[in-house]
Amino acid sequence: MNTLTVHLYVAFVVAALAVLAVWRRPERRITLYVVTLQIVIGVVLMVQGGRVPWYHPALAVLGWIGYMAANAIARRDRASRNALVVSAVSSLLILIAYYIGIEAVKHGYAGG
């Protein structure tokens, strides 16, 4: 199995987690770890010569930062709804990055 295939399989997991699991703190933390793994795999693909629109990794990193911020907000104030709002925005960014990545593969992604 090549690196791109692993990246795509992890992307399916990330998309599912972004929709289903970021609404509570423990699941948000798991999502953060999986997104971190996904970004690392993406960096490996780019180092190997993979090409993707610049906004694909940018959106993924912004979503990752958002999950980090949501975890920090939840640690400071467990009753705050702000963590939920930040998680929702982060999930949207992650899902847009997912869509862009899938489209890049369908339209001739080269690399890995």
N, C-alpha and C positions, 0 to 999 in steps of 0.2 A: 504494500500500500504506500503510495507516494505522499509527500507532505501536503499537497493540495487536497487530496482525498481526505486526509485527517482533518485539515482545516474546514472542509465542507461538512464533515460529520459533526465536528465540534460546533460549527455554526448552527446546525439544527438544534443541538442541545441549548446553545445560548439563546436562540430565538424562543424556544419553549420556556426556558427559565425567565426570559424577559417578559413574557406574557403571564405566566402562571405563578412565579415564585418570588417576585420581588416585593410583595406586599407585606411581608413580615420580616422582622430583623434576621432570624437565622437563615431563612431562604435567600434573603438579599445578600448575606455574606457568602453563601455557596455560589450564588450567581456571580459575585465579584471575583471569586477564585477562578471560575470557569472562563469568565471574560478575560481575566489576566492570562490564562493559558492560551486562549484564542489569539490574543494580541501578540504573545510571544511567538506562536506558530506563524502568524502573519508577518512578523519581522523576519523570521527565518525564510519565508517565501520571497520576501522582497530582496533579501541579501542574495538569494539564489537566482535573482534576475526576474522575479515575477513582476508583472505590470498590472496596475489597478489604478482607477481614478484617485487622485490625491484625497478627495473628500471621503472615500471609503475608510481608510485608517483614521482620518481626522474625526469622523463621526463616532467611530468605535472608541477612540481614546476619550472623547468628550463624554460618551456614555459611561465609560469606566470611571472617569473622574466624578461623574454624577453619583454613581453607586457608592464610591468612597465617601462623598459628601453626605449622602443619605445615611450611611452607617454612622458617620460622626455626629450628625444631627440627632439620630435616634439614641446614641449613647448619652448625649447631653440632656435631652428632654424626651423621655419615653412617651409622653402624652402628645407630643407635637405632631401635627399633620404635615408639617413641612417635609419630613423625611419621605412621606408617601408621595407628595407632589414631586419632589426631586427624583424619586424612583420612577414615577410615571414618565417624566420628561426624558430621563436617561433611557428607559425602555424604548421610547419612541426613537431616540437617536440610534440605539443599537439595532432596532428593526429596520430603520432606513439603511444603515450600513450593511445589514444582512441582504437586503434587496439589491443594493448596488453591487455587492460581491457576487450574488447569484447571476445578475445580469452581465457582469464582467466575464464570468465563466462562459455564459451562453454566447457571448459575442467575441470569443477568441482570446480569452485570457492566455497569456504566454508565460510560462515559467514553471518552477517546481519540478 
